[in-house]
């Protein structure tokens, strides 16, 4: 992790902002890297990394992509967030 932490509320797209807020609340780290930011999963080894663009052509589709990739994080079974598989919007 290189950049500074960024608030999910700073993203210009409403759809992406909502997904980022939920993930950050569930322990994901959002840093200012790449074009706009990068999400790191809450695992110790940060197994899942998701790039977040600042101005996607289709914000709704980008929000769904972030949600889908967040489910890849294999949290330990005893972690209460494991049931949520990334704590993403239902």
Biopython code that builds the backbone (N, CA, C, O; Angstrom):
import numpy as np
from Bio.PDB.StructureBuilder import StructureBuilder

atoms = [
    (1, "UNK", "N", (0.844, -1.172, 0.000)),
    (1, "UNK", "CA", (0.000, 0.000, 0.000)),
    (1, "UNK", "C", (0.888, 1.233, 0.000)),
    (1, "UNK", "O", (1.751, 1.400, 0.862)),
    (2, "UNK", "N", (0.660, 2.085, -0.977)),
    (2, "UNK", "CA", (1.538, 3.212, -1.169)),
    (2, "UNK", "C", (0.865, 4.541, -0.832)),
    (2, "UNK", "O", (1.393, 5.304, -0.023)),
    (3, "UNK", "N", (-0.278, 4.831, -1.430)),
    (3, "UNK", "CA", (-0.926, 6.139, -1.297)),
    (3, "UNK", "C", (-1.568, 6.363, 0.064)),
    (3, "UNK", "O", (-1.585, 5.482, 0.923)),
    (4, "UNK", "N", (-2.086, 7.553, 0.229)),
    (4, "UNK", "CA", (-2.763, 7.901, 1.478)),
    (4, "UNK", "C", (-4.181, 7.326, 1.476)),
    (4, "UNK", "O", (-4.738, 7.030, 0.418)),
    (5, "UNK", "N", (-4.748, 7.173, 2.653)),
    (5, "UNK", "CA", (-6.123, 6.678, 2.730)),
    (5, "UNK", "C", (-7.080, 7.742, 2.207)),
    (5, "UNK", "O", (-6.881, 8.939, 2.415)),
    (6, "UNK", "N", (-8.116, 7.280, 1.526)),
    (6, "UNK", "CA", (-9.109, 8.162, 0.929)),
    (6, "UNK", "C", (-10.468, 7.806, 1.514)),
    (6, "UNK", "O", (-10.730, 6.643, 1.820)),
    (7, "UNK", "N", (-11.323, 8.795, 1.667)),
    (7, "UNK", "CA", (-12.690, 8.544, 2.135)),
    (7, "UNK", "C", (-13.543, 8.087, 0.956)),
    (7, "UNK", "O", (-13.420, 8.608, -0.152)),
    (8, "UNK", "N", (-14.401, 7.116, 1.206)),
    (8, "UNK", "CA", (-15.284, 6.611, 0.152)),
    (8, "UNK", "C", (-16.197, 7.723, -0.363)),
    (8, "UNK", "O", (-16.592, 7.717, -1.529)),
    (9, "UNK", "N", (-16.527, 8.671, 0.502)),
    (9, "UNK", "CA", (-17.419, 9.766, 0.124)),
    (9, "UNK", "C", (-16.782, 10.707, -0.896)),
    (9, "UNK", "O", (-17.476, 11.549, -1.465)),
    (10, "UNK", "N", (-15.493, 10.584, -1.137)),
    (10, "UNK", "CA", (-14.801, 11.451, -2.087)),
    (10, "UNK", "C", (-15.007, 11.036, -3.542)),
    (10, "UNK", "O", (-14.696, 11.807, -4.450)),
    (11, "UNK", "N", (-15.523, 9.837, -3.776)),
    (11, "UNK", "CA", (-15.682, 9.377, -5.159)),
    (11, "UNK", "C", (-16.804, 10.166, -5.833)),
    (11, "UNK", "O", (-17.855, 10.383, -5.229)),
    (12, "UNK", "N", (-16.591, 10.598, -7.082)),
    (12, "UNK", "CA", (-17.587, 11.421, -7.771)),
    (12, "UNK", "C", (-18.877, 10.689, -8.178)),
    (12, "UNK", "O", (-19.897, 11.343, -8.395)),
    (13, "UNK", "N", (-18.859, 9.371, -8.287)),
    (13, "UNK", "CA", (-20.042, 8.617, -8.720)),
    (13, "UNK", "C", (-20.836, 8.102, -7.529)),
    (13, "UNK", "O", (-20.287, 7.471, -6.625)),
    (14, "UNK", "N", (-22.128, 8.376, -7.540)),
    (14, "UNK", "CA", (-23.008, 7.980, -6.434)),
    (14, "UNK", "C", (-23.040, 6.459, -6.253)),
    (14, "UNK", "O", (-22.941, 5.972, -5.126)),
    (15, "UNK", "N", (-23.176, 5.702, -7.350)),
    (15, "UNK", "CA", (-23.282, 4.244, -7.261)),
    (15, "UNK", "C", (-22.019, 3.625, -6.670)),
    (15, "UNK", "O", (-22.088, 2.755, -5.801)),
    (16, "UNK", "N", (-20.877, 4.081, -7.149)),
    (16, "UNK", "CA", (-19.602, 3.554, -6.658)),
    (16, "UNK", "C", (-19.366, 3.985, -5.221)),
    (16, "UNK", "O", (-18.860, 3.209, -4.411)),
    (17, "UNK", "N", (-19.730, 5.215, -4.906)),
    (17, "UNK", "CA", (-19.563, 5.744, -3.549)),
    (17, "UNK", "C", (-20.294, 4.873, -2.528)),
    (17, "UNK", "O", (-19.752, 4.596, -1.458)),
    (18, "UNK", "N", (-21.508, 4.442, -2.841)),
    (18, "UNK", "CA", (-22.287, 3.601, -1.916)),
    (18, "UNK", "C", (-21.608, 2.254, -1.671)),
    (18, "UNK", "O", (-21.553, 1.785, -0.534)),
    (19, "UNK", "N", (-21.096, 1.634, -2.724)),
    (19, "UNK", "CA", (-20.396, 0.347, -2.585)),
    (19, "UNK", "C", (-19.127, 0.532, -1.761)),
    (19, "UNK", "O", (-18.831, -0.278, -0.883)),
    (20, "UNK", "N", (-18.377, 1.593, -2.042)),
    (20, "UNK", "CA", (-17.137, 1.848, -1.309)),
    (20, "UNK", "C", (-17.402, 2.092, 0.174)),
    (20, "UNK", "O", (-16.646, 1.624, 1.025)),
    (21, "UNK", "N", (-18.466, 2.817, 0.484)),
    (21, "UNK", "CA", (-18.801, 3.093, 1.893)),
    (21, "UNK", "C", (-19.044, 1.796, 2.654)),
    (21, "UNK", "O", (-18.567, 1.632, 3.777)),
    (22, "UNK", "N", (-19.787, 0.874, 2.043)),
    (22, "UNK", "CA", (-20.071, -0.408, 2.712)),
    (22, "UNK", "C", (-18.807, -1.238, 2.901)),
    (22, "UNK", "O", (-18.606, -1.838, 3.957)),
    (23, "UNK", "N", (-17.962, -1.271, 1.886)),
    (23, "UNK", "CA", (-16.741, -2.059, 1.989)),
    (23, "UNK", "C", (-15.789, -1.470, 3.033)),
    (23, "UNK", "O", (-15.207, -2.216, 3.821)),
    (24, "UNK", "N", (-15.625, -0.167, 3.051)),
    (24, "UNK", "CA", (-14.753, 0.476, 4.038)),
    (24, "UNK", "C", (-15.299, 0.245, 5.443)),
    (24, "UNK", "O", (-14.526, 0.030, 6.377)),
    (25, "UNK", "N", (-16.612, 0.287, 5.603)),
    (25, "UNK", "CA", (-17.221, 0.019, 6.915)),
    (25, "UNK", "C", (-16.952, -1.412, 7.366)),
    (25, "UNK", "O", (-16.919, -1.684, 8.567)),
    (26, "UNK", "N", (-16.758, -2.334, 6.418)),
    (26, "UNK", "CA", (-16.485, -3.737, 6.747)),
    (26, "UNK", "C", (-14.996, -4.052, 6.837)),
    (26, "UNK", "O", (-14.611, -5.219, 6.891)),
    (27, "UNK", "N", (-14.162, -3.021, 6.852)),
    (27, "UNK", "CA", (-12.748, -3.245, 7.090)),
    (27, "UNK", "C", (-11.833, -3.115, 5.888)),
    (27, "UNK", "O", (-10.614, -3.191, 6.043)),
    (28, "UNK", "N", (-12.372, -2.924, 4.705)),
    (28, "UNK", "CA", (-11.534, -2.744, 3.528)),
    (28, "UNK", "C", (-10.819, -1.396, 3.643)),
    (28, "UNK", "O", (-11.337, -0.462, 4.254)),
    (29, "UNK", "N", (-9.631, -1.303, 3.053)),
    (29, "UNK", "CA", (-8.845, -0.068, 3.075)),
    (29, "UNK", "C", (-8.860, 0.536, 1.676)),
    (29, "UNK", "O", (-8.562, -0.143, 0.693)),
    (30, "UNK", "N", (-9.207, 1.808, 1.597)),
    (30, "UNK", "CA", (-9.251, 2.524, 0.324)),
    (30, "UNK", "C", (-8.110, 3.538, 0.308)),
    (30, "UNK", "O", (-8.044, 4.428, 1.155)),
    (31, "UNK", "N", (-7.214, 3.388, -0.669)),
    (31, "UNK", "CA", (-6.047, 4.269, -0.764)),
    (31, "UNK", "C", (-6.024, 4.986, -2.109)),
    (31, "UNK", "O", (-6.534, 4.480, -3.109)),
    (32, "UNK", "N", (-5.429, 6.161, -2.113)),
    (32, "UNK", "CA", (-5.294, 6.954, -3.329)),
    (32, "UNK", "C", (-4.129, 6.399, -4.143)),
    (32, "UNK", "O", (-2.971, 6.729, -3.887)),
    (33, "UNK", "N", (-4.436, 5.567, -5.109)),
    (33, "UNK", "CA", (-3.441, 4.949, -5.984)),
    (33, "UNK", "C", (-4.072, 4.760, -7.354)),
    (33, "UNK", "O", (-5.288, 4.875, -7.504)),
    (34, "UNK", "N", (-3.262, 4.477, -8.335)),
    (34, "UNK", "CA", (-3.720, 4.234, -9.709)),
    (34, "UNK", "C", (-4.467, 5.476, -10.211)),
    (34, "UNK", "O", (-4.075, 6.600, -9.895)),
    (35, "UNK", "N", (-5.539, 5.283, -10.988)),
    (35, "UNK", "CA", (-6.255, 6.436, -11.545)),
    (35, "UNK", "C", (-7.002, 7.217, -10.470)),
    (35, "UNK", "O", (-6.933, 8.446, -10.443)),
    (36, "UNK", "N", (-7.705, 6.535, -9.600)),
    (36, "UNK", "CA", (-8.392, 7.213, -8.501)),
    (36, "UNK", "C", (-8.068, 6.572, -7.164)),
    (36, "UNK", "O", (-7.681, 7.259, -6.219)),
    (37, "UNK", "N", (-8.227, 5.240, -7.080)),
    (37, "UNK", "CA", (-7.969, 4.579, -5.813)),
    (37, "UNK", "C", (-7.854, 3.074, -5.952)),
    (37, "UNK", "O", (-8.105, 2.503, -7.014)),
    (38, "UNK", "N", (-7.467, 2.447, -4.848)),
    (38, "UNK", "CA", (-7.329, 0.995, -4.791)),
    (38, "UNK", "C", (-7.905, 0.512, -3.474)),
    (38, "UNK", "O", (-7.637, 1.089, -2.420)),
    (39, "UNK", "N", (-8.702, -0.554, -3.539)),
    (39, "UNK", "CA", (-9.280, -1.183, -2.351)),
    (39, "UNK", "C", (-8.442, -2.400, -1.967)),
    (39, "UNK", "O", (-8.071, -3.201, -2.825)),
    (40, "UNK", "N", (-8.149, -2.533, -0.682)),
    (40, "UNK", "CA", (-7.428, -3.690, -0.163)),
    (40, "UNK", "C", (-8.340, -4.413, 0.817)),
    (40, "UNK", "O", (-8.957, -3.784, 1.676)),
    (41, "UNK", "N", (-8.427, -5.734, 0.689)),
    (41, "UNK", "CA", (-9.315, -6.512, 1.560)),
    (41, "UNK", "C", (-8.801, -6.516, 2.995)),
    (41, "UNK", "O", (-7.639, -6.194, 3.242)),
    (42, "UNK", "N", (-9.672, -6.882, 3.946)),
    (42, "UNK", "CA", (-9.298, -6.850, 5.359)),
    (42, "UNK", "C", (-8.445, -8.028, 5.822)),
    (42, "UNK", "O", (-8.058, -8.066, 6.990)),
    (43, "UNK", "N", (-8.136, -8.990, 4.951)),
    (43, "UNK", "CA", (-7.286, -10.121, 5.340)),
    (43, "UNK", "C", (-5.884, -9.621, 5.695)),
    (43, "UNK", "O", (-5.463, -8.551, 5.255)),
    (44, "UNK", "N", (-5.176, -10.407, 6.491)),
    (44, "UNK", "CA", (-3.821, -10.024, 6.876)),
    (44, "UNK", "C", (-2.896, -9.912, 5.669)),
    (44, "UNK", "O", (-2.067, -9.004, 5.604)),
    (45, "UNK", "N", (-3.034, -10.833, 4.711)),
    (45, "UNK", "CA", (-2.155, -10.806, 3.539)),
    (45, "UNK", "C", (-2.734, -9.981, 2.392)),
    (45, "UNK", "O", (-2.133, -9.914, 1.319)),
    (46, "UNK", "N", (-3.876, -9.363, 2.598)),
    (46, "UNK", "CA", (-4.556, -8.531, 1.601)),
    (46, "UNK", "C", (-4.612, -9.234, 0.252)),
    (46, "UNK", "O", (-4.062, -8.765, -0.744)),
    (47, "UNK", "N", (-5.290, -10.367, 0.255)),
    (47, "UNK", "CA", (-5.345, -11.236, -0.911)),
    (47, "UNK", "C", (-6.114, -10.640, -2.087)),
    (47, "UNK", "O", (-5.839, -10.992, -3.235)),
    (48, "UNK", "N", (-7.061, -9.754, -1.833)),
    (48, "UNK", "CA", (-7.866, -9.184, -2.899)),
    (48, "UNK", "C", (-7.591, -7.694, -3.016)),
    (48, "UNK", "O", (-7.723, -6.950, -2.045)),
    (49, "UNK", "N", (-7.210, -7.267, -4.206)),
    (49, "UNK", "CA", (-6.935, -5.861, -4.487)),
    (49, "UNK", "C", (-7.824, -5.451, -5.650)),
    (49, "UNK", "O", (-7.850, -6.129, -6.677)),
    (50, "UNK", "N", (-8.556, -4.348, -5.502)),
    (50, "UNK", "CA", (-9.486, -3.894, -6.533)),
    (50, "UNK", "C", (-9.146, -2.458, -6.916)),
    (50, "UNK", "O", (-9.123, -1.570, -6.064)),
    (51, "UNK", "N", (-8.884, -2.236, -8.191)),
    (51, "UNK", "CA", (-8.644, -0.882, -8.693)),
    (51, "UNK", "C", (-9.991, -0.174, -8.861)),
    (51, "UNK", "O", (-10.956, -0.772, -9.336)),
    (52, "UNK", "N", (-10.050, 1.092, -8.471)),
    (52, "UNK", "CA", (-11.276, 1.874, -8.570)),
    (52, "UNK", "C", (-10.987, 3.079, -9.457)),
    (52, "UNK", "O", (-10.161, 3.927, -9.119)),
    (53, "UNK", "N", (-11.667, 3.143, -10.580)),
    (53, "UNK", "CA", (-11.475, 4.263, -11.500)),
    (53, "UNK", "C", (-12.251, 5.489, -11.039)),
    (53, "UNK", "O", (-13.265, 5.367, -10.352)),
    (54, "UNK", "N", (-11.780, 6.653, -11.412)),
    (54, "UNK", "CA", (-12.426, 7.893, -10.997)),
    (54, "UNK", "C", (-13.569, 8.312, -11.891)),
    (54, "UNK", "O", (-14.547, 8.893, -11.419)),
    (55, "UNK", "N", (-13.462, 8.023, -13.192)),
    (55, "UNK", "CA", (-14.500, 8.443, -14.131)),
    (55, "UNK", "C", (-14.840, 7.308, -15.090)),
    (55, "UNK", "O", (-14.507, 7.378, -16.273)),
    (56, "UNK", "N", (-15.501, 6.258, -14.593)),
    (56, "UNK", "CA", (-15.859, 5.152, -15.486)),
    (56, "UNK", "C", (-16.951, 5.573, -16.471)),
    (56, "UNK", "O", (-17.751, 6.462, -16.179)),
    (57, "UNK", "N", (-16.975, 4.927, -17.642)),
    (57, "UNK", "CA", (-18.006, 5.236, -18.633)),
    (57, "UNK", "C", (-19.389, 4.867, -18.123)),
    (57, "UNK", "O", (-20.364, 5.573, -18.381)),
    (58, "UNK", "N", (-19.469, 3.748, -17.391)),
    (58, "UNK", "CA", (-20.749, 3.282, -16.866)),
    (58, "UNK", "C", (-20.597, 3.045, -15.363)),
    (58, "UNK", "O", (-20.176, 1.958, -14.967)),
    (59, "UNK", "N", (-20.926, 4.024, -14.512)),
    (59, "UNK", "CA", (-20.726, 3.890, -13.068)),
    (59, "UNK", "C", (-21.482, 2.714, -12.443)),
    (59, "UNK", "O", (-20.975, 2.080, -11.518)),
    (60, "UNK", "N", (-22.672, 2.420, -12.929)),
    (60, "UNK", "CA", (-23.437, 1.302, -12.389)),
    (60, "UNK", "C", (-22.742, -0.026, -12.629)),
    (60, "UNK", "O", (-22.686, -0.881, -11.745)),
    (61, "UNK", "N", (-22.214, -0.189, -13.827)),
    (61, "UNK", "CA", (-21.493, -1.415, -14.168)),
    (61, "UNK", "C", (-20.194, -1.515, -13.360)),
    (61, "UNK", "O", (-19.817, -2.602, -12.924)),
    (62, "UNK", "N", (-19.519, -0.393, -13.162)),
    (62, "UNK", "CA", (-18.290, -0.375, -12.372)),
    (62, "UNK", "C", (-18.582, -0.741, -10.913)),
    (62, "UNK", "O", (-17.804, -1.463, -10.288)),
    (63, "UNK", "N", (-19.696, -0.247, -10.371)),
    (63, "UNK", "CA", (-20.083, -0.580, -8.995)),
    (63, "UNK", "C", (-20.348, -2.079, -8.860)),
    (63, "UNK", "O", (-19.955, -2.695, -7.869)),
    (64, "UNK", "N", (-21.011, -2.661, -9.849)),
    (64, "UNK", "CA", (-21.261, -4.112, -9.830)),
    (64, "UNK", "C", (-19.959, -4.898, -9.914)),
    (64, "UNK", "O", (-19.814, -5.932, -9.262)),
    (65, "UNK", "N", (-19.009, -4.413, -10.718)),
    (65, "UNK", "CA", (-17.709, -5.088, -10.837)),
    (65, "UNK", "C", (-16.983, -5.073, -9.495)),
    (65, "UNK", "O", (-16.408, -6.086, -9.095)),
    (66, "UNK", "N", (-17.000, -3.955, -8.804)),
    (66, "UNK", "CA", (-16.347, -3.845, -7.496)),
    (66, "UNK", "C", (-17.007, -4.799, -6.506)),
    (66, "UNK", "O", (-16.320, -5.510, -5.773)),
    (67, "UNK", "N", (-18.342, -4.815, -6.485)),
    (67, "UNK", "CA", (-19.081, -5.732, -5.602)),
    (67, "UNK", "C", (-18.720, -7.184, -5.877)),
    (67, "UNK", "O", (-18.475, -7.957, -4.951)),
    (68, "UNK", "N", (-18.690, -7.551, -7.158)),
    (68, "UNK", "CA", (-18.400, -8.927, -7.558)),
    (68, "UNK", "C", (-16.981, -9.329, -7.136)),
    (68, "UNK", "O", (-16.780, -10.421, -6.605)),
    (69, "UNK", "N", (-16.004, -8.457, -7.370)),
    (69, "UNK", "CA", (-14.629, -8.772, -7.000)),
    (69, "UNK", "C", (-14.447, -8.822, -5.486)),
    (69, "UNK", "O", (-13.613, -9.582, -4.994)),
    (70, "UNK", "N", (-15.210, -8.027, -4.742)),
    (70, "UNK", "CA", (-15.097, -8.025, -3.282)),
    (70, "UNK", "C", (-15.504, -9.378, -2.700)),
    (70, "UNK", "O", (-15.044, -9.750, -1.620)),
    (71, "UNK", "N", (-16.347, -10.104, -3.395)),
    (71, "UNK", "CA", (-16.770, -11.422, -2.918)),
    (71, "UNK", "C", (-15.670, -12.464, -3.041)),
    (71, "UNK", "O", (-15.798, -13.556, -2.488)),
    (72, "UNK", "N", (-14.594, -12.155, -3.753)),
    (72, "UNK", "CA", (-13.485, -13.099, -3.920)),
    (72, "UNK", "C", (-12.650, -13.236, -2.660)),
    (72, "UNK", "O", (-11.908, -14.209, -2.524)),
    (73, "UNK", "N", (-12.748, -12.307, -1.752)),
    (73, "UNK", "CA", (-11.915, -12.308, -0.540)),
    (73, "UNK", "C", (-12.278, -13.499, 0.344)),
    (73, "UNK", "O", (-13.397, -13.564, 0.853)),
    (74, "UNK", "N", (-11.350, -14.445, 0.538)),
    (74, "UNK", "CA", (-11.647, -15.631, 1.351)),
    (74, "UNK", "C", (-11.344, -15.392, 2.835)),
    (74, "UNK", "O", (-10.302, -15.817, 3.334)),
    (75, "UNK", "N", (-12.244, -14.721, 3.527)),
    (75, "UNK", "CA", (-12.040, -14.485, 4.956)),
    (75, "UNK", "C", (-12.063, -15.803, 5.714)),
    (75, "UNK", "O", (-12.736, -16.742, 5.290)),
    (76, "UNK", "N", (-11.344, -15.892, 6.822)),
    (76, "UNK", "CA", (-11.369, -17.106, 7.634)),
    (76, "UNK", "C", (-12.795, -17.416, 8.098)),
    (76, "UNK", "O", (-13.581, -16.494, 8.317)),
    (77, "UNK", "N", (-13.140, -18.692, 8.252)),
    (77, "UNK", "CA", (-14.501, -19.065, 8.631)),
    (77, "UNK", "C", (-14.955, -18.487, 9.966)),
    (77, "UNK", "O", (-16.151, -18.263, 10.156)),
    (78, "UNK", "N", (-14.034, -18.241, 10.897)),
    (78, "UNK", "CA", (-14.435, -17.721, 12.201)),
    (78, "UNK", "C", (-14.606, -16.200, 12.203)),
    (78, "UNK", "O", (-15.016, -15.633, 13.216)),
    (79, "UNK", "N", (-14.304, -15.539, 11.105)),
    (79, "UNK", "CA", (-14.477, -14.096, 11.005)),
    (79, "UNK", "C", (-15.956, -13.797, 10.764)),
    (79, "UNK", "O", (-16.547, -14.382, 9.857)),
    (80, "UNK", "N", (-16.572, -12.908, 11.542)),
    (80, "UNK", "CA", (-18.006, -12.628, 11.356)),
    (80, "UNK", "C", (-18.325, -12.034, 9.987)),
    (80, "UNK", "O", (-19.461, -12.133, 9.525)),
    (81, "UNK", "N", (-17.344, -11.421, 9.335)),
    (81, "UNK", "CA", (-17.582, -10.866, 8.003)),
    (81, "UNK", "C", (-17.591, -11.936, 6.926)),
    (81, "UNK", "O", (-17.987, -11.655, 5.795)),
    (82, "UNK", "N", (-17.168, -13.152, 7.240)),
    (82, "UNK", "CA", (-17.116, -14.234, 6.244)),
    (82, "UNK", "C", (-18.502, -14.545, 5.706)),
    (82, "UNK", "O", (-18.653, -14.903, 4.538)),
    (83, "UNK", "N", (-19.514, -14.411, 6.553)),
    (83, "UNK", "CA", (-20.882, -14.680, 6.114)),
    (83, "UNK", "C", (-21.323, -13.673, 5.057)),
    (83, "UNK", "O", (-22.153, -13.981, 4.202)),
    (84, "UNK", "N", (-20.768, -12.482, 5.123)),
    (84, "UNK", "CA", (-21.139, -11.444, 4.167)),
    (84, "UNK", "C", (-20.322, -11.528, 2.888)),
    (84, "UNK", "O", (-20.730, -10.982, 1.863)),
    (85, "UNK", "N", (-19.166, -12.205, 2.925)),
    (85, "UNK", "CA", (-18.270, -12.353, 1.783)),
    (85, "UNK", "C", (-17.943, -10.993, 1.169)),
    (85, "UNK", "O", (-18.129, -10.778, -0.028)),
    (86, "UNK", "N", (-17.462, -10.097, 1.992)),
    (86, "UNK", "CA", (-17.081, -8.778, 1.517)),
    (86, "UNK", "C", (-18.023, -7.689, 1.968)),
    (86, "UNK", "O", (-17.751, -6.509, 1.749)),
    (87, "UNK", "N", (-19.130, -8.059, 2.595)),
    (87, "UNK", "CA", (-20.064, -7.076, 3.127)),
    (87, "UNK", "C", (-20.650, -6.172, 2.053)),
    (87, "UNK", "O", (-20.778, -4.966, 2.260)),
    (88, "UNK", "N", (-21.001, -6.737, 0.926)),
    (88, "UNK", "CA", (-21.415, -5.948, -0.201)),
    (88, "UNK", "C", (-22.930, -5.789, -0.225)),
    (88, "UNK", "O", (-23.657, -6.526, 0.441)),
    (89, "UNK", "N", (-23.387, -4.824, -0.998)),
    (89, "UNK", "CA", (-24.811, -4.538, -1.154)),
    (89, "UNK", "C", (-25.532, -5.779, -1.655)),
    (89, "UNK", "O", (-25.034, -6.460, -2.551)),
    (90, "UNK", "N", (-26.682, -6.079, -1.099)),
    (90, "UNK", "CA", (-27.453, -7.259, -1.506)),
    (90, "UNK", "C", (-28.263, -6.992, -2.727)),
    (90, "UNK", "O", (-28.971, -7.879, -3.204)),
]
sb = StructureBuilder()
sb.init_structure("model")
sb.init_model(0)
sb.init_chain("A")
sb.init_seg("    ")
for serial, (resi, resn, name, xyz) in enumerate(atoms, 1):
    if name == "N":
        sb.init_residue(resn, " ", resi, " ")
    sb.init_atom(name, np.array(xyz, "f"), 0.0, 1.0, " ", f" {name:<3s}", serial, name[0])
structure = sb.get_structure()
